[in-house]
Amino acid sequence: MAFQCQRDCYMQEFVTSVVACSPAELKQEINGKKEIIKGFNVKLQDTILFPEGGGQPDDHGLIGDVPVLRVTRNGAEAVHFVGSVLEVGREVQLKVDWERRFDHMQQHSGQHLITALADSMFGYKTTSWELGRQRSTIELDTPSLKPAQVEALEAAVNEKIRANIPVTVQLLSLDDPALEKVRSRGLPDDPAGPIRIIDIEGVDANMCCGTHVSNLSHLQVIKLLGTEKGKKNKTNLIFLVGFRVLKYVERSYSIERSLVSLLKTGPDDHVDAVDKIQKTVKALQKCNLNLLRDMAVLVAQNFKLNPERGNFFAFHKKEGDNEFMSIIANEIATES
């Protein structure tokens, strides 16, 4: 079956009823530590909260005033993990965390567009993708992607966005011959109900369970940040879509202003200024190391020449390191 979040990806509130509620546990990472949270798994008659799948993380939101911490799919049902028990049969209002949802819609639809054009323009197939918290990646089946290709691909995807192309959802049965013309990396092991197709008019048709924009113009803009070497002779293409691009520009400008203040130079000269500082620091570190070595020798000699020295030597220097201590020990050179 298709959930309400898949039938209408833009719906932010929805009234439904509780079908089941049972005690459960959730493993979560809190402040870098894995913890087990006790709560309840809730099944609803229908839901606007998307369960993770197709490379897309799950939605967050509320059932009434109870926060939903996780949504997963179990066959044809969505399972919502909450911290409080909910009465079976009770009518409840769902509210989706819209900022998170729309971000996922932009990144996921953007991935479909990039994947389709990378294939049509260069023949590079997408083998996997990841929707990250700050940036997303597409794994392309090619050992490398030239800068000129990245530039051409970015120009092409943004041209499609400006073309105001509709994005529609089709539902096909498993035996529908039209499925043979649809791009897919394969069905899940437990497909439930009709097969959902995301159709970018004249550009791409792809099997997908995720939430998507209804028009490419809703993506706003796509920025391809670059590539990284992937696994098994593949290439990871890093990208941002929509509001993430705006946030990235805002962060970059804030960092730029801070560097202008620190380096006392304009943005175009930042690289040269940092390079000069690094060379100066390297020269000072070398000079400091030589001075510490000379000091270590003098400290040891001073101790050896002291007629009133005892059988115990103690010395502390904050800037000293293992080499500093070893030089002193070797210079003293006596077990007594």
C-alpha positions as CSV (number, residue, x, y, z in Angstrom):
1,M,0.0,0.0,0.0
2,A,1.0,3.6,-0.4
3,F,1.0,5.8,2.8
4,Q,-0.6,9.2,2.8
5,C,2.9,10.8,2.9
6,Q,3.5,9.1,-0.5
7,R,0.1,10.1,-2.0
8,D,0.5,13.7,-0.9
9,C,4.1,14.6,-0.1
10,Y,3.1,18.2,0.8
11,M,0.6,17.3,3.5
12,Q,1.8,18.6,6.8
13,E,-1.1,17.6,9.2
14,F,-3.3,14.6,9.1
15,V,-6.0,12.9,11.3
16,T,-5.9,9.2,11.7
17,S,-6.4,6.5,14.4
18,V,-4.2,4.2,16.5
19,V,-4.3,0.6,15.4
20,A,-1.7,-0.9,17.7
21,C,0.6,0.1,20.5
22,S,3.2,-2.2,22.1
23,P,6.3,-1.8,24.4
24,A,9.6,-1.4,22.5
25,E,13.2,-0.2,22.7
26,L,15.1,2.1,20.4
27,K,18.9,2.2,20.0
28,Q,20.0,5.8,19.6
29,E,23.3,7.7,19.6
30,I,23.2,10.5,22.1
31,N,26.2,12.8,22.5
32,G,28.4,10.2,20.8
33,K,27.2,7.4,23.1
34,K,24.8,4.6,22.0
35,E,21.9,4.4,24.4
36,I,18.7,2.2,24.6
37,I,15.5,4.2,25.0
38,K,12.4,2.4,26.2
39,G,9.1,3.4,24.6
40,F,6.3,2.1,22.3
41,N,5.9,1.0,18.7
42,V,2.7,2.5,17.3
43,K,0.9,1.5,14.2
44,L,-1.6,3.9,12.6
45,Q,-4.5,3.5,10.2
46,D,-2.4,5.7,7.8
47,T,0.4,8.2,8.2
48,I,2.1,11.3,6.8
49,L,5.4,10.4,8.5
50,F,7.6,8.7,6.0
51,P,9.4,5.5,7.2
52,E,13.1,5.4,6.1
53,G,13.7,3.7,2.7
54,G,15.1,4.2,-0.7
55,G,18.1,6.0,0.7
56,Q,15.9,8.5,2.4
57,P,15.9,9.0,6.2
58,D,12.6,8.8,8.1
59,D,10.5,11.8,9.1
60,H,10.2,13.3,12.5
61,G,7.0,14.8,13.9
62,L,4.2,14.6,16.4
63,I,1.3,12.2,17.2
64,G,-0.8,14.6,19.2
65,D,1.7,16.2,21.5
66,V,4.0,13.1,21.6
67,P,7.2,13.3,19.6
68,V,7.9,10.6,17.1
69,L,11.6,9.6,17.4
70,R,11.8,7.0,14.6
71,V,9.6,5.6,11.8
72,T,10.4,2.3,10.1
73,R,8.6,0.1,7.6
74,N,7.4,-3.4,8.4
75,G,5.9,-4.9,5.3
76,A,2.9,-2.7,4.4
77,E,2.9,-1.0,7.7
78,A,4.7,2.0,9.2
79,V,5.9,1.7,12.8
80,H,6.3,4.9,14.8
81,F,8.5,4.8,17.9
82,V,7.3,7.1,20.7
83,G,8.1,7.6,24.4
84,S,4.5,7.5,25.7
85,V,1.7,4.9,25.4
86,L,-1.2,5.7,23.0
87,E,-4.6,4.3,23.4
88,V,-5.7,1.9,20.6
89,G,-8.7,3.1,18.7
90,R,-8.0,6.7,19.6
91,E,-8.2,9.4,16.9
92,V,-5.0,11.4,16.7
93,Q,-3.6,14.3,14.7
94,L,-0.2,13.9,13.1
95,K,2.1,16.8,12.3
96,V,5.3,16.4,10.3
97,D,8.5,18.2,10.9
98,W,8.1,20.1,7.6
99,E,11.6,21.7,7.5
100,R,13.2,18.2,7.7
101,R,10.7,16.7,5.3
102,F,11.0,19.3,2.6
103,D,14.8,19.2,2.9
104,H,14.6,15.4,2.2
105,M,12.2,16.0,-0.7
106,Q,14.6,18.5,-2.3
107,Q,17.7,16.3,-1.9
108,H,15.9,13.1,-3.1
109,S,14.3,14.7,-6.2
110,G,17.7,16.4,-6.8
111,Q,19.4,13.0,-6.7
112,H,16.9,11.6,-9.3
113,L,17.6,14.5,-11.6
114,I,21.4,14.3,-11.3
115,T,21.4,10.6,-11.7
116,A,19.2,10.8,-14.8
117,L,21.4,13.4,-16.5
118,A,24.7,11.8,-15.5
119,D,23.4,8.7,-17.3
120,S,22.0,10.5,-20.4
121,M,25.0,12.8,-20.8
122,F,27.9,10.6,-20.0
123,G,26.6,7.0,-19.6
124,Y,27.5,7.0,-15.9
125,K,25.1,4.8,-13.9
126,T,24.3,5.5,-10.2
127,T,25.1,2.4,-8.1
128,S,24.1,4.0,-4.7
129,W,23.5,7.3,-3.0
130,E,23.4,8.7,0.5
131,L,21.3,11.6,1.9
132,G,23.6,13.0,4.6
133,R,22.8,15.5,7.3
134,Q,24.8,18.3,5.6
135,R,25.6,17.0,2.2
136,S,24.6,14.1,0.0
137,T,26.6,11.8,-2.3
138,I,25.9,9.8,-5.5
139,E,28.1,6.9,-6.3
140,L,28.7,6.8,-10.0
141,D,30.0,3.7,-11.9
142,T,33.1,5.5,-13.3
143,P,36.7,5.8,-12.0
144,S,36.7,9.5,-12.4
145,L,34.6,12.6,-13.4
146,K,36.5,15.4,-15.1
147,P,36.0,19.0,-13.8
148,A,34.5,20.0,-17.2
149,Q,32.0,17.2,-16.9
150,V,31.0,18.3,-13.4
151,E,30.5,21.8,-14.7
152,A,28.4,20.7,-17.6
153,L,26.3,18.4,-15.4
154,E,25.6,21.2,-12.9
155,A,24.6,23.6,-15.8
156,A,22.3,20.9,-17.2
157,V,20.4,20.1,-14.0
158,N,19.9,23.8,-13.1
159,E,18.6,24.4,-16.7
160,K,16.0,21.6,-16.0
161,I,15.0,23.3,-12.7
162,R,14.5,26.6,-14.5
163,A,12.3,24.8,-17.1
164,N,9.6,24.3,-14.5
165,I,9.2,20.6,-15.3
166,P,6.4,18.6,-13.5
167,V,7.2,15.6,-11.3
168,T,4.4,13.1,-11.0
169,V,3.7,9.8,-9.3
170,Q,2.5,6.6,-11.1
171,L,1.4,3.4,-9.5
172,L,2.0,0.2,-11.5
173,S,1.3,-3.4,-10.8
174,L,4.1,-5.9,-10.7
175,D,3.1,-7.5,-14.0
176,D,2.7,-4.2,-15.9
177,P,5.0,-4.3,-19.0
178,A,5.6,-0.5,-18.5
179,L,7.9,-1.5,-15.6
180,E,10.5,-2.7,-18.2
181,K,11.1,0.9,-19.3
182,V,11.6,2.2,-15.8
183,R,15.0,2.9,-14.3
184,S,15.6,0.8,-11.1
185,R,18.2,-0.8,-9.0
186,G,15.8,-3.5,-8.1
187,L,12.8,-4.1,-5.8
188,P,13.0,-4.6,-2.0
189,D,12.8,-8.1,-0.7
190,D,9.2,-7.5,0.6
191,P,7.4,-5.3,-1.9
192,A,3.9,-4.3,-0.7
193,G,1.2,-3.2,-3.1
194,P,1.7,-1.4,-6.4
195,I,5.1,-0.2,-7.7
196,R,5.5,3.5,-7.3
197,I,7.1,5.4,-10.1
198,I,8.5,8.9,-9.9
199,D,8.2,10.5,-13.3
200,I,10.2,13.7,-14.2
201,E,8.4,14.6,-17.4
202,G,10.6,13.9,-20.4
203,V,13.7,13.4,-18.2
204,D,13.4,10.2,-16.0
205,A,11.1,7.6,-14.7
206,N,12.3,5.6,-11.7
207,M,11.0,3.2,-9.1
208,C,11.0,4.9,-5.7
209,C,9.2,4.9,-2.4
210,G,10.5,8.3,-1.2
211,T,8.9,11.7,-0.9
212,H,9.5,14.1,-3.8
213,V,8.7,17.6,-5.0
214,S,5.9,18.1,-7.5
215,N,7.9,20.3,-9.8
216,L,11.6,20.7,-10.4
217,S,11.3,24.4,-9.8
218,H,10.8,23.5,-6.1
219,L,14.4,22.3,-6.0
220,Q,15.5,26.0,-6.4
221,V,19.1,25.2,-7.2
222,I,21.6,22.4,-7.3
223,K,25.3,22.8,-6.4
224,L,27.8,20.1,-7.3
225,L,30.6,20.5,-4.7
226,G,33.0,18.1,-6.4
227,T,34.0,14.5,-6.4
228,E,35.8,12.0,-4.1
229,K,37.4,8.6,-5.0
230,G,34.8,5.9,-4.2
231,K,35.0,2.2,-3.6
232,K,35.7,-0.4,-6.3
233,N,36.9,2.1,-8.9
234,K,33.8,4.3,-8.6
235,T,33.4,8.0,-8.0
236,N,31.4,9.8,-5.3
237,L,29.7,13.0,-6.5
238,I,28.9,15.4,-3.7
239,F,25.9,17.7,-4.0
240,L,23.6,20.1,-2.3
241,V,20.0,21.1,-3.2
242,G,17.7,24.0,-2.4
243,F,17.9,25.4,1.1
244,R,21.1,23.5,1.7
245,V,22.8,25.6,-1.0
246,L,21.6,28.8,0.7
247,K,22.8,27.7,4.1
248,Y,26.2,26.7,2.6
249,V,26.6,30.1,1.0
250,E,25.6,31.8,4.4
251,R,28.2,29.7,6.3
252,S,30.9,30.3,3.6
253,Y,30.3,34.1,3.7
254,S,30.4,34.1,7.6
255,I,33.7,32.2,7.5
256,E,35.0,34.6,4.8
257,R,34.2,37.6,6.9
258,S,36.0,36.1,9.9
259,L,39.1,35.3,7.8
260,V,39.1,38.9,6.5
261,S,39.2,40.1,10.1
262,L,41.9,37.6,11.2
263,L,44.2,37.8,8.2
264,K,43.7,41.6,7.5
265,T,43.4,40.9,3.8
266,G,40.6,40.5,1.2
267,P,39.1,37.1,0.3
268,D,41.1,36.8,-3.0
269,D,44.3,36.9,-1.0
270,H,43.3,34.4,1.8
271,V,45.1,31.4,0.3
272,D,48.4,33.3,-0.2
273,A,48.1,34.8,3.3
274,V,47.6,31.4,5.0
275,D,50.4,29.9,2.9
276,K,52.7,32.6,4.1
277,I,51.7,32.1,7.8
278,Q,52.2,28.4,7.5
279,K,55.8,28.9,6.1
280,T,56.6,31.4,8.9
281,V,55.2,29.0,11.6
282,K,57.3,26.1,10.1
283,A,60.5,28.2,10.2
284,L,59.7,29.3,13.8
285,Q,59.1,25.7,14.9
286,K,62.4,24.6,13.5
287,C,64.2,27.5,15.2
288,N,62.4,26.7,18.5
289,L,63.4,23.1,18.2
290,N,67.1,23.9,17.7
291,L,67.0,26.3,20.8
292,L,65.4,23.6,22.9
293,R,68.1,21.1,21.9
294,D,70.8,23.6,22.8
295,M,69.1,24.4,26.1
296,A,68.9,20.6,26.9
297,V,72.7,20.3,26.5
298,L,73.4,23.4,28.7
299,V,71.0,22.1,31.4
300,A,72.8,18.8,31.5
301,Q,76.3,20.3,31.5
302,N,75.3,22.8,34.2
303,F,74.2,19.9,36.4
304,K,77.4,17.9,35.8
305,L,79.6,20.9,36.5
306,N,77.9,21.7,39.8
307,P,80.2,20.6,42.7
308,E,77.3,20.5,45.1
309,R,75.1,18.3,43.0
310,G,73.4,15.3,44.7
311,N,72.4,11.9,43.3
312,F,69.0,13.2,42.1
313,F,68.2,15.4,39.1
314,A,64.9,17.1,38.6
315,F,64.0,19.6,35.9
316,H,60.7,20.9,34.5
317,K,60.1,22.8,31.4
318,K,56.6,23.3,30.0
319,E,57.8,23.4,26.3
320,G,59.9,20.3,26.7
321,D,59.2,17.1,24.8
322,N,60.5,13.5,24.8
323,E,63.5,14.6,22.7
324,F,64.3,17.4,25.2
325,M,64.3,14.9,28.1
326,S,66.3,12.3,26.2
327,I,69.1,14.8,25.3
328,I,69.4,15.8,29.0
329,A,69.5,12.1,30.1
330,N,72.1,11.2,27.5
331,E,74.3,14.2,28.4
332,I,74.3,13.4,32.1
333,A,75.2,9.8,31.1
334,T,75.6,8.2,34.5
335,E,73.5,5.7,36.4
336,S,74.7,7.3,39.7
